Amino acid sequence: MSFKMHSGDLIPLIGFGTYMVDGFKQTKEVLDNALSVGYRLFDTAKMYGNETEIGRALKELLPKHKLTRRDIFITTKLLPSDHGKIAYAAIEESLSKLDCEYLDLYLIHWPGSAAKLRAESWRQMVKAKNDGLVRNIGVSNYTVRHLEEILNSPEGVLPAVNQIEWHPYYHPYEVLEFCKKHGILVQAYMPLGSGSKTLLNDPHVAKIAERIGKTRAQVILKWSVQQGVGVIPKAATKSHMEDNIKLDFTLSDEDMNTLCNLKKRTKYDWDPESLP
Ligand SMILES: NC(=O)c1ccc[n+]([C@@H]2O[C@H](COP(=O)([O-])OP(=O)(O)OC[C@H]3O[C@@H](n4cnc5c(N)ncnc54)[C@H](OP(=O)(O)O)[C@@H]3O)[C@@H](O)[C@H]2O)c1
């Protein structure tokens, strides 16, 4: 399952989140398991402080799994304090830490506090794309208002991806509709509610999972993917990794509607609506 981005590159709809994967030993072990289970997309960020460990671990692990750099997809993100002209240098820094010749996807992590600064970051990212440092560029935590700024910018380059918080308790449909209209993939972060047991233990989720013989996590993730939303669950536990990638089933319209209508509006991360 993948999505074709504006560049023509394919991005897997199920990827692997690496927030809180720390230290070389744990990183190597987690990525080794993730690669053997079948994950090919790895999502990191300068903010997670693990780019160096991921770069080193992948260098060692790819030959073991008979894979090359071209078989995997690496996403990393601009630290909010690196907005502006220094964004280009930040991309070079991430490339060096990840020990890569190119990044598959580079995202603005947060819109930041100034429209002028994020517009400059986008200019620098377009330049990095033209220079071959990154194959695709996108954004994260962008509301429709922030996306419209890019649409109206002189560069004329649309984001490939908008990575936002998205799960059955929080799903801003206005963002999904806008992104679909412009061929931008919405990629769900915290797709399981960040491990909070509230969503995983929701009685509606539990009931559906039990009836169709899937795990609660599978039901939650499939609800996103079935709407054309990518997911990047993080899992340190191998059985979780295995569950999260096996989404080859269909939820009925009734079950989809039940999950769409949980009416919780619980957000686990902070709200980009509050940004200028
Ligand atoms: N762009 C942004 O601003 C932003 C913000 C937050 C996150 N992200 C990205 O999104 C990724 C995912 O978000 P997240 O890590 O915060 O939350 P998440 O993926 O929603 O949840 C991760 C938690 O769920 C548990 N889990 C995973 N699979 C499970 C399963 N099958 N059954 C039960 N529990 C399961 C994990 O436990 P174990 O680890 O013990 O297996 C972990 O505690 C991050 O790693 C990061 O790459 C981006």
PDBQT file of the ligand as one rigid body, heavy atoms in Angstrom, charges set to zero:
ROOT
HETATM    1  N1  LIG A 301       5.322  15.563  13.425  1.00  0.00    +0.000 N 
HETATM    2  C1  LIG A 301       5.125  15.618  14.708  1.00  0.00    +0.000 C 
HETATM    3  O1  LIG A 301       4.937  16.689  15.323  1.00  0.00    +0.000 OA
HETATM    4  C2  LIG A 301       5.092  14.319  15.485  1.00  0.00    +0.000 A 
HETATM    5  C3  LIG A 301       4.628  14.324  16.811  1.00  0.00    +0.000 A 
HETATM    6  C4  LIG A 301       4.599  13.114  17.483  1.00  0.00    +0.000 A 
HETATM    7  C5  LIG A 301       5.012  11.947  16.852  1.00  0.00    +0.000 A 
HETATM    8  N2  LIG A 301       5.471  11.967  15.558  1.00  0.00    +0.000 N 
HETATM    9  C6  LIG A 301       5.921  10.725  14.867  1.00  0.00    +0.000 C 
HETATM   10  O2  LIG A 301       4.844   9.791  14.933  1.00  0.00    +0.000 OA
HETATM   11  C7  LIG A 301       5.308   8.568  15.491  1.00  0.00    +0.000 C 
HETATM   12  C8  LIG A 301       4.188   7.879  16.226  1.00  0.00    +0.000 C 
HETATM   13  O3  LIG A 301       3.716   8.649  17.320  1.00  0.00    +0.000 OA
HETATM   14  P1  LIG A 301       3.973   8.230  18.839  1.00  0.00    +0.000 P 
HETATM   15  O4  LIG A 301       5.199   7.397  18.887  1.00  0.00    +0.000 OA
HETATM   16  O5  LIG A 301       3.967   9.433  19.687  1.00  0.00    +0.000 OA
HETATM   17  O6  LIG A 301       2.655   7.429  19.214  1.00  0.00    +0.000 OA
HETATM   18  P2  LIG A 301       1.891   6.100  18.690  1.00  0.00    +0.000 P 
HETATM   19  O7  LIG A 301       2.610   5.486  17.545  1.00  0.00    +0.000 OA
HETATM   20  O8  LIG A 301       0.471   6.502  18.527  1.00  0.00    +0.000 OA
HETATM   21  O9  LIG A 301       1.973   5.167  19.970  1.00  0.00    +0.000 OA
HETATM   22  C9  LIG A 301       3.177   4.555  20.370  1.00  0.00    +0.000 C 
HETATM   23  C10 LIG A 301       2.863   3.754  21.623  1.00  0.00    +0.000 C 
HETATM   24  O10 LIG A 301       1.881   2.754  21.320  1.00  0.00    +0.000 OA
HETATM   25  C11 LIG A 301       2.356   1.488  21.719  1.00  0.00    +0.000 C 
HETATM   26  N3  LIG A 301       1.950   0.507  20.699  1.00  0.00    +0.000 N 
HETATM   27  C12 LIG A 301       2.417   0.394  19.439  1.00  0.00    +0.000 A 
HETATM   28  N4  LIG A 301       1.818  -0.610  18.785  1.00  0.00    +0.000 NA
HETATM   29  C13 LIG A 301       0.932  -1.163  19.655  1.00  0.00    +0.000 A 
HETATM   30  C14 LIG A 301       0.034  -2.245  19.578  1.00  0.00    +0.000 A 
HETATM   31  N5  LIG A 301      -0.083  -2.959  18.462  1.00  0.00    +0.000 N 
HETATM   32  N6  LIG A 301      -0.717  -2.535  20.689  1.00  0.00    +0.000 NA
HETATM   33  C15 LIG A 301      -0.598  -1.810  21.819  1.00  0.00    +0.000 A 
HETATM   34  N7  LIG A 301       0.246  -0.765  21.953  1.00  0.00    +0.000 NA
HETATM   35  C16 LIG A 301       1.004  -0.444  20.888  1.00  0.00    +0.000 A 
HETATM   36  C17 LIG A 301       3.865   1.607  21.776  1.00  0.00    +0.000 C 
HETATM   37  O11 LIG A 301       4.357   0.677  22.708  1.00  0.00    +0.000 OA
HETATM   38  P3  LIG A 301       5.792  -0.076  22.545  1.00  0.00    +0.000 P 
HETATM   39  O12 LIG A 301       6.791   0.949  22.084  1.00  0.00    +0.000 OA
HETATM   40  O13 LIG A 301       6.040  -0.606  23.902  1.00  0.00    +0.000 OA
HETATM   41  O14 LIG A 301       5.641  -1.184  21.535  1.00  0.00    +0.000 OA
HETATM   42  C18 LIG A 301       4.054   3.042  22.209  1.00  0.00    +0.000 C 
HETATM   43  O15 LIG A 301       3.923   3.160  23.620  1.00  0.00    +0.000 OA
HETATM   44  C19 LIG A 301       6.473   9.017  16.381  1.00  0.00    +0.000 C 
HETATM   45  O16 LIG A 301       7.298   7.943  16.765  1.00  0.00    +0.000 OA
HETATM   46  C20 LIG A 301       7.116  10.039  15.495  1.00  0.00    +0.000 C 
HETATM   47  O17 LIG A 301       7.924   9.404  14.514  1.00  0.00    +0.000 OA
HETATM   48  C21 LIG A 301       5.502  13.143  14.869  1.00  0.00    +0.000 A 
ENDROOT
TORSDOF 0
